[in-house]
Amino acid sequence: MWKEIPVPFYLSVYFFNILNPEEIIQGQKPQVQERGPYVYREFRHKSNITFNNNDTVSFLEHRSYQFQPDKSRGQESDYIVMPNILVLSASMMMENRPGILKLIMTLAFSTLGQRAFMNRTVGEIMWGYDDPLIHLINQYFPNSLPFKGKFGLFAELNNSDSGLFTVFTGVKDFSRIHLVDKWNGVSKVNFWHSDQCNMINGTSGQMWAPFMTPESSLEFYSPEACRSMKLIYKEQGMFGGIPTFRFVAPNTLFANGSVYPPNEGFCPCRESGIQNVSTCRFNAPLFLSHPHFYNADPVLAEAVSGLHPNPKEHSLFLDIHPVTGIPMNCSVKLQLSLFLKSVKGIGQTGNIQPVVLPLMWFEESGAMEGETLQTFYTQLVLMPKVLQYAQYVLLALGCILLLIPIIYQIRSQMPVYLSSVKGTITSQISQLQSFMVVGRESSVPHPLLVEEPCKLKNPIKTMCVQLERQL
């Protein structure tokens, strides 16, 4: 199950279709409309599995995606109007360059037909499209871009792996199970500006140490976010009859350095609630946050018409079985946004006002179901309950079995005791009868009857009294 995860994972993507691209270039407020979800089935399997001598195992986890029309609200052929990431990112990078370079770039954009906004299909935005600008950059500035072919937001994720993970097996110390030892051969990344932010903490996000308590937290490293994240305990719950702990993102997950000082290493920062990921995304001014800028500075959502953040739809959670540390149900939701503004000297940017414009948000979700869920319920809930009650049944049965030989021993000794008592009674009765005969034949009473009349013990006391009266 660890090698071939039996839980079906789904990637649900929501795009922010721009309704007024021309007005934005003229300096007006952006208006967006959420489109989707466009749902993809996510397949994962591990390969290159190597067990090392230091209680660790190394592996590559491959991922592939398959569109699910029946679960989607739309088709991959749907057209979406969104910012031209390449043009606007290149413009931002040229902001402090000499004017002649900006002029050359403006002419190049015009020649290649590049504009600030583009109208592309969902499939092209997701998995890539041919762009003449990419070919031009790769021709004259080789190795300046991390991709050589098509450009797409998820082009690098499909039919790829998430890097070489080396994690602890937990055989020698189960409290360290699945903790990341190294990722791609390093124990910390170099994307950020502090050692704390560069640390690779927690697991790879598939399981955690068993025997959790409400004081426990979930830490995991996300290659897509280029950082480690920590979730905190919220509440207890049930999933398919299995008790769970729900963990959610703290308010400080994407807070800026002024609100939460430990996050200073992720800066340069803007408003609180969005994280600058440009240093790990080819220096494009991209930002990571919760969908619709949920749990972020309100000015971000107010700057764009059509955003409606709320915790029910836009917060992330993981439901974990606390005894084993295995996820039962999860929903991780993140948003990708682009900072854009007018760059003097580059005509394509017009009079765009500075704004963090959301491009899309996505949800990775998975839940135990079917035979797998039934197996977990049987072994994690039903069997422990049976064993819990069985201990009392066995205790009662043990007491009964212990009493049986005691009762048997008592019953086996009763005939001997009764025979002894019977013999004693018979002997005493014979003595009394002889006393009575002697008493009748002699005018002098027997000494025993005179000195100790009726001092004999039960059960012949009544007979003694009757004999005494007769004497």
C-alpha positions as CSV (number, residue, x, y, z in Angstrom):
1,M,0.0,0.0,0.0
2,W,2.9,2.3,0.6
3,K,4.4,1.6,-2.8
4,E,1.1,1.7,-4.7
5,I,-1.2,4.0,-2.8
6,P,-4.7,2.5,-3.1
7,V,-6.5,5.8,-2.2
8,P,-7.8,7.6,-5.3
9,F,-6.4,11.2,-5.4
10,Y,-8.0,14.0,-7.4
11,L,-6.7,17.4,-8.5
12,S,-9.5,19.9,-8.9
13,V,-8.5,23.2,-10.6
14,Y,-10.4,26.5,-10.5
15,F,-9.4,29.3,-12.9
16,F,-10.0,33.0,-12.5
17,N,-11.4,34.1,-15.8
18,I,-10.7,37.9,-16.3
19,L,-13.7,39.8,-17.5
20,N,-12.2,43.2,-18.2
21,P,-8.6,42.8,-19.5
22,E,-8.6,46.0,-21.6
23,E,-9.9,48.0,-18.6
24,I,-7.1,46.6,-16.4
25,I,-4.5,47.8,-18.9
26,Q,-6.1,51.3,-18.6
27,G,-5.8,51.2,-14.8
28,Q,-9.2,49.9,-13.7
29,K,-9.9,47.4,-11.0
30,P,-9.7,43.7,-12.2
31,Q,-12.9,41.7,-12.4
32,V,-12.7,37.9,-12.3
33,Q,-15.1,35.0,-12.5
34,E,-14.3,31.6,-11.0
35,R,-14.4,28.7,-13.6
36,G,-14.3,25.1,-12.7
37,P,-13.6,22.7,-11.2
38,Y,-11.6,20.9,-13.9
39,V,-10.9,17.5,-12.2
40,Y,-8.0,15.2,-12.8
41,R,-7.5,11.7,-11.4
42,E,-4.0,11.6,-9.9
43,F,-2.0,8.4,-10.1
44,R,1.0,7.9,-7.8
45,H,3.5,5.0,-7.5
46,K,7.0,4.7,-6.1
47,S,10.1,3.4,-7.9
48,N,13.8,3.2,-7.4
49,I,13.1,2.0,-3.8
50,T,16.4,1.5,-2.0
51,F,16.8,0.6,1.7
52,N,19.8,2.1,3.2
53,N,21.9,1.1,6.2
54,N,21.0,4.0,8.4
55,D,17.3,3.1,8.9
56,T,16.2,5.1,5.8
57,V,14.7,4.3,2.4
58,S,15.1,6.3,-0.8
59,F,12.4,6.5,-3.5
60,L,11.0,8.4,-6.4
61,E,7.3,9.0,-6.5
62,H,5.9,9.3,-10.0
63,R,2.7,11.2,-10.8
64,S,0.4,11.3,-13.8
65,Y,-3.0,13.0,-14.3
66,Q,-6.0,12.0,-16.3
67,F,-8.9,14.3,-17.0
68,Q,-12.3,13.3,-15.5
69,P,-15.1,14.9,-17.6
70,D,-17.9,13.4,-15.4
71,K,-16.5,15.1,-12.3
72,S,-15.7,18.4,-14.0
73,R,-17.7,21.5,-14.7
74,G,-16.4,22.2,-18.2
75,Q,-14.0,20.8,-20.7
76,E,-10.3,21.1,-21.3
77,S,-11.2,22.9,-24.5
78,D,-12.8,25.8,-22.6
79,Y,-11.1,29.2,-23.1
80,I,-9.9,31.2,-20.2
81,V,-8.7,34.8,-20.2
82,M,-5.8,35.2,-17.9
83,P,-2.5,37.2,-17.5
84,N,0.3,36.4,-19.8
85,I,2.8,35.2,-17.2
86,L,5.8,35.2,-19.5
87,V,5.2,38.8,-20.7
88,L,4.4,40.3,-17.3
89,S,7.1,38.4,-15.5
90,A,9.7,39.5,-18.0
91,S,8.5,43.0,-17.8
92,M,8.9,43.0,-14.0
93,M,12.4,41.6,-14.3
94,M,13.3,44.5,-16.7
95,E,11.9,47.2,-14.4
96,N,15.3,48.5,-13.3
97,R,17.2,47.9,-16.6
98,P,18.2,50.6,-19.0
99,G,15.5,52.1,-21.2
100,I,17.1,50.8,-24.4
101,L,16.6,47.2,-23.2
102,K,13.0,47.9,-22.4
103,L,12.4,49.4,-25.8
104,I,14.0,46.2,-27.4
105,M,11.7,44.1,-25.3
106,T,8.6,46.1,-26.3
107,L,9.5,45.7,-30.0
108,A,10.1,42.0,-29.4
109,F,6.7,41.5,-27.8
110,S,5.0,43.4,-30.6
111,T,6.8,41.4,-33.3
112,L,5.8,38.1,-31.6
113,G,2.2,39.2,-31.0
114,Q,2.6,39.1,-27.2
115,R,0.1,41.0,-25.0
116,A,-0.4,41.4,-21.3
117,F,-3.4,39.1,-21.3
118,M,-4.0,35.9,-23.3
119,N,-7.0,33.7,-24.2
120,R,-6.0,30.1,-23.9
121,T,-7.7,26.7,-23.4
122,V,-7.7,25.0,-20.0
123,G,-5.6,22.2,-21.5
124,E,-3.0,24.6,-22.8
125,I,-2.8,26.5,-19.5
126,M,-2.4,23.3,-17.6
127,W,-0.1,21.2,-19.7
128,G,1.6,23.7,-21.9
129,Y,1.5,25.6,-25.2
130,D,4.1,26.5,-27.8
131,D,5.2,30.1,-27.3
132,P,7.5,32.0,-29.7
133,L,8.8,34.0,-26.8
134,I,10.1,30.9,-25.1
135,H,11.9,29.8,-28.3
136,L,13.4,33.2,-28.7
137,I,14.7,33.3,-25.1
138,N,16.1,29.7,-25.3
139,Q,17.8,30.6,-28.6
140,Y,19.6,33.7,-27.4
141,F,19.7,33.2,-23.7
142,P,20.1,29.4,-23.2
143,N,19.6,27.9,-19.7
144,S,17.9,31.1,-18.5
145,L,14.5,29.2,-18.3
146,P,14.0,26.0,-16.4
147,F,11.9,24.6,-19.3
148,K,12.8,24.0,-22.9
149,G,9.5,23.1,-24.6
150,K,5.9,24.1,-23.9
151,F,5.0,26.4,-21.1
152,G,2.1,25.4,-18.7
153,L,1.4,25.8,-15.0
154,F,1.4,22.0,-14.5
155,A,3.5,21.0,-17.4
156,E,6.4,20.0,-15.2
157,L,4.3,17.9,-12.9
158,N,2.6,15.5,-15.3
159,N,4.5,12.2,-16.0
160,S,7.2,13.3,-13.6
161,D,8.4,12.7,-10.1
162,S,8.6,15.0,-7.0
163,G,12.3,14.5,-6.5
164,L,14.4,11.8,-4.7
165,F,13.1,11.5,-1.1
166,T,15.1,9.7,1.6
167,V,13.0,9.1,4.6
168,F,13.3,7.1,7.8
169,T,11.6,3.7,7.9
170,G,10.8,3.8,11.6
171,V,12.0,0.3,12.2
172,K,14.5,1.3,14.8
173,D,12.4,4.3,16.1
174,F,8.8,4.4,15.0
175,S,8.5,8.0,16.2
176,R,10.7,9.0,13.2
177,I,8.6,7.1,10.6
178,H,8.6,8.8,7.2
179,L,10.6,11.8,8.5
180,V,12.5,13.3,5.6
181,D,16.3,12.8,6.0
182,K,17.2,14.3,2.6
183,W,15.4,15.5,-0.6
184,N,17.4,15.4,-3.8
185,G,20.5,14.6,-1.7
186,V,20.3,17.8,0.5
187,S,19.0,18.2,4.1
188,K,18.0,21.8,3.5
189,V,17.1,24.0,0.5
190,N,18.6,27.3,-0.5
191,F,15.5,29.2,-1.9
192,W,15.0,31.4,1.2
193,H,16.9,33.9,3.3
194,S,17.1,32.1,6.7
195,D,18.2,28.7,7.9
196,Q,14.8,28.1,9.6
197,C,12.9,28.7,6.4
198,N,15.3,26.5,4.4
199,M,15.0,23.5,6.7
200,I,13.3,20.3,5.4
201,N,11.1,19.4,8.3
202,G,8.5,16.7,8.8
203,T,7.5,13.8,6.5
204,S,6.9,13.6,2.8
205,G,3.2,14.1,3.5
206,Q,1.9,10.6,3.3
207,M,2.0,9.3,6.9
208,W,3.2,10.5,10.3
209,A,4.3,8.9,13.6
210,P,1.6,6.9,15.4
211,F,0.0,7.5,18.8
212,M,-0.9,11.2,18.2
213,T,-2.3,13.5,20.9
214,P,-4.1,16.9,20.5
215,E,-0.7,18.4,21.3
216,S,0.8,16.8,18.1
217,S,1.3,18.7,14.9
218,L,1.7,17.7,11.3
219,E,4.8,18.8,9.5
220,F,5.6,17.9,5.9
221,Y,7.9,19.1,3.1
222,S,6.2,20.2,-0.2
223,P,8.4,20.3,-3.3
224,E,5.8,22.4,-5.1
225,A,5.8,25.1,-2.4
226,C,9.6,24.7,-2.0
227,R,9.2,24.8,1.8
228,S,8.1,22.8,4.9
229,M,4.6,23.4,6.3
230,K,3.1,22.7,9.7
231,L,-0.5,22.0,10.5
232,I,-2.1,22.2,13.9
233,Y,-4.8,20.1,15.7
234,K,-8.3,21.5,15.5
235,E,-10.8,18.8,16.6
236,Q,-11.8,15.1,16.8
237,G,-14.1,13.5,14.3
238,M,-15.1,10.3,12.6
239,F,-14.6,9.1,9.0
240,G,-16.3,5.9,7.9
241,G,-16.6,4.9,11.6
242,I,-12.9,5.5,12.2
243,P,-11.9,8.1,14.8
244,T,-9.8,10.9,13.4
245,F,-7.9,14.0,14.4
246,R,-8.4,17.0,12.1
247,F,-5.4,19.2,11.5
248,V,-5.7,22.6,9.8
249,A,-3.4,25.4,8.7
250,P,-2.5,28.0,11.4
251,N,-3.2,31.6,10.8
252,T,0.6,32.2,10.5
253,L,1.2,29.8,7.6
254,F,1.5,32.5,5.0
255,A,1.8,35.5,7.3
256,N,4.5,38.0,6.4
257,G,7.5,38.7,8.5
258,S,6.0,41.7,10.4
259,V,3.1,39.6,11.6
260,Y,5.0,36.4,12.2
261,P,8.8,37.0,12.5
262,P,9.9,33.4,11.7
263,N,8.5,33.9,8.2
264,E,10.9,36.9,7.6
265,G,13.1,34.4,5.7
266,F,10.4,34.1,3.0
267,C,10.5,37.8,2.2
268,P,10.5,40.2,0.3
269,C,6.9,40.2,1.5
270,R,3.8,42.1,0.6
271,E,0.5,42.0,2.5
272,S,0.2,39.3,5.1
273,G,-1.4,36.1,3.9
274,I,0.6,35.6,0.7
275,Q,4.0,34.0,0.3
276,N,6.5,35.2,-2.3
277,V,7.7,32.1,-4.2
278,S,9.6,33.9,-7.0
279,T,12.9,32.6,-5.8
280,C,11.9,29.0,-6.6
281,R,9.8,29.8,-9.6
282,F,12.3,31.3,-12.1
283,N,12.1,34.7,-10.5
284,A,8.5,35.3,-11.7
285,P,6.5,37.4,-9.2
286,L,4.3,34.6,-8.1
287,F,2.6,34.3,-4.7
288,L,1.2,31.3,-2.8
289,S,-1.8,31.6,-0.5
290,H,-5.2,30.1,0.5
291,P,-7.9,30.4,-2.2
292,H,-9.6,33.7,-2.6
293,F,-7.0,35.2,-0.2
294,Y,-8.8,33.5,2.7
295,N,-7.1,34.2,6.0
296,A,-5.0,37.0,4.4
297,D,-5.1,40.8,4.6
298,P,-8.6,41.9,3.5
299,V,-7.1,44.5,1.1
300,L,-6.0,41.7,-1.2
301,A,-9.5,40.4,-1.8
302,E,-10.9,43.9,-2.0
303,A,-8.5,44.9,-4.8
304,V,-10.1,42.3,-7.1
305,S,-13.9,42.0,-7.9
306,G,-15.3,38.5,-7.7
307,L,-13.4,37.1,-4.8
308,H,-15.4,35.6,-1.8
309,P,-13.2,34.0,0.8
310,N,-14.8,31.7,3.3
311,P,-13.4,29.0,5.6
312,K,-15.8,26.2,4.5
313,E,-14.7,26.2,0.9
314,H,-11.2,27.6,1.0
315,S,-9.5,26.1,4.1
316,L,-7.4,23.0,4.0
317,F,-7.5,20.0,6.4
318,L,-6.1,16.6,7.0
319,D,-8.0,13.9,8.9
320,I,-5.5,11.5,10.5
321,H,-6.2,8.3,12.4
322,P,-4.2,9.1,15.6
323,V,-3.2,5.6,16.5
324,T,-1.4,4.8,13.2
325,G,-0.7,8.3,11.9
326,I,-2.3,7.4,8.5
327,P,-4.5,10.0,6.7
328,M,-8.1,8.9,6.2
329,N,-9.3,12.1,4.4
330,C,-7.4,15.1,3.1
331,S,-8.1,18.3,1.2
332,V,-5.1,20.6,0.5
333,K,-6.1,23.9,-1.2
334,L,-3.7,26.5,-2.5
335,Q,-3.9,29.5,-4.8
336,L,-1.3,30.8,-7.2
337,S,-1.3,34.6,-7.9
338,L,0.8,36.9,-10.0
339,F,1.8,40.4,-9.0
340,L,1.5,42.8,-12.0
341,K,1.8,46.5,-12.5
342,S,2.7,49.0,-15.2
343,V,6.4,49.0,-16.0
344,K,7.6,52.3,-17.5
345,G,9.1,51.8,-20.9
346,I,7.2,48.6,-21.8
347,G,4.1,49.5,-23.7
348,Q,2.3,46.1,-23.2
349,T,1.9,46.9,-19.4
350,G,-0.1,50.1,-20.1
351,N,-1.3,51.7,-16.9
352,I,-1.9,48.6,-14.9
353,Q,-2.2,49.4,-11.2
354,P,-0.2,47.3,-8.8
355,V,-2.3,44.3,-7.8
356,V,-1.8,40.7,-6.8
357,L,-4.1,39.0,-9.3
358,P,-5.2,35.4,-8.7
359,L,-4.5,33.1,-11.6
360,M,-6.0,29.8,-10.3
361,W,-6.4,27.7,-7.2
362,F,-6.3,23.9,-6.9
363,E,-7.4,21.2,-4.4
364,E,-5.6,17.9,-4.0
365,S,-8.0,15.6,-2.2
366,G,-8.1,11.9,-1.3
367,A,-10.2,9.7,0.9
368,M,-10.2,6.1,1.9
369,E,-13.1,4.2,0.4
370,G,-14.3,0.8,-0.6
371,E,-12.4,-2.3,0.3
372,T,-9.5,-0.3,1.7
373,L,-11.7,1.6,4.1
374,Q,-13.4,-1.6,5.2
375,T,-10.0,-3.2,5.8
376,F,-8.9,-0.2,7.9
377,Y,-12.2,-0.2,9.8
378,T,-11.9,-3.9,10.6
379,Q,-8.3,-3.8,11.8
380,L,-8.3,-0.3,13.4
381,V,-11.8,-0.1,15.0
382,L,-13.6,-3.4,15.0
383,M,-10.8,-5.7,16.1
384,P,-9.6,-3.4,19.0
385,K,-13.2,-3.3,20.2
386,V,-13.5,-7.1,20.0
387,L,-10.3,-7.5,21.9
388,Q,-11.4,-4.9,24.5
389,Y,-14.6,-6.8,25.3
390,A,-12.8,-10.2,24.9
391,Q,-10.5,-9.4,27.9
392,Y,-13.5,-9.1,30.2
393,V,-15.1,-12.2,28.8
394,L,-11.9,-14.1,29.2
395,L,-11.6,-12.8,32.8
396,A,-15.0,-14.0,33.7
397,L,-14.4,-17.3,32.0
398,G,-11.1,-17.6,33.9
399,C,-13.0,-17.0,37.2
400,I,-15.5,-19.7,36.3
401,L,-12.9,-22.2,35.4
402,L,-11.1,-21.4,38.7
403,L,-14.3,-22.0,40.7
404,I,-15.1,-25.3,39.1
405,P,-12.2,-27.3,40.7
406,I,-12.9,-25.6,44.1
407,I,-16.5,-26.7,44.0
408,Y,-15.6,-30.1,42.8
409,Q,-13.1,-30.5,45.7
410,I,-15.7,-29.4,48.2
411,R,-18.3,-31.8,46.8
412,S,-15.8,-34.7,46.8
413,Q,-15.0,-34.2,50.5
414,M,-18.7,-34.0,51.7
415,P,-19.4,-37.8,51.8
416,V,-16.3,-38.3,54.0
417,Y,-17.3,-35.5,56.4
418,L,-20.9,-36.6,56.6
419,S,-19.8,-40.2,57.2
420,S,-17.6,-39.0,60.1
421,V,-20.4,-36.9,61.5
422,K,-22.8,-39.9,61.2
423,G,-20.3,-42.1,63.0
424,T,-19.9,-39.6,65.8
425,I,-23.7,-39.2,66.3
426,T,-24.2,-42.9,66.3
427,S,-21.5,-43.4,68.9
428,Q,-23.0,-40.7,71.2
429,I,-26.5,-42.0,70.8
430,S,-25.3,-45.4,71.9
431,Q,-23.6,-43.9,74.9
432,L,-26.8,-42.0,75.9
433,Q,-28.9,-45.1,75.5
434,S,-26.4,-47.0,77.7
435,F,-26.6,-44.2,80.3
436,M,-30.3,-44.4,80.2
437,V,-30.4,-48.1,80.7
438,V,-27.9,-47.8,83.6
439,G,-30.0,-45.1,85.1
440,R,-33.1,-47.1,85.1
441,E,-31.4,-50.2,86.6
442,S,-29.7,-48.2,89.3
443,S,-31.0,-45.8,91.9
444,V,-27.7,-43.8,91.6
445,P,-27.5,-41.7,88.3
446,H,-24.5,-42.0,86.1
447,P,-21.8,-39.5,87.0
448,L,-21.7,-38.0,83.5
449,L,-25.4,-37.3,83.5
450,V,-25.1,-35.7,86.9
451,E,-22.0,-33.6,86.4
452,E,-22.4,-32.6,82.7
453,P,-26.1,-32.9,81.8
454,C,-26.7,-32.1,78.2
455,K,-23.3,-30.4,77.5
456,L,-23.0,-32.4,74.3
457,K,-22.8,-30.3,71.1
458,N,-25.3,-30.3,68.2
459,P,-26.7,-32.1,66.4
460,I,-27.8,-34.5,69.3
461,K,-28.6,-31.8,71.8
462,T,-32.4,-32.3,71.4
463,M,-32.1,-36.0,71.9
464,C,-30.0,-35.4,75.0
465,V,-32.7,-33.2,76.5
466,Q,-35.3,-35.8,75.9
467,L,-33.1,-38.5,77.4
468,E,-32.5,-36.3,80.4
469,R,-36.1,-35.8,81.1
470,Q,-36.7,-39.6,80.9
471,L,-33.9,-40.1,83.4
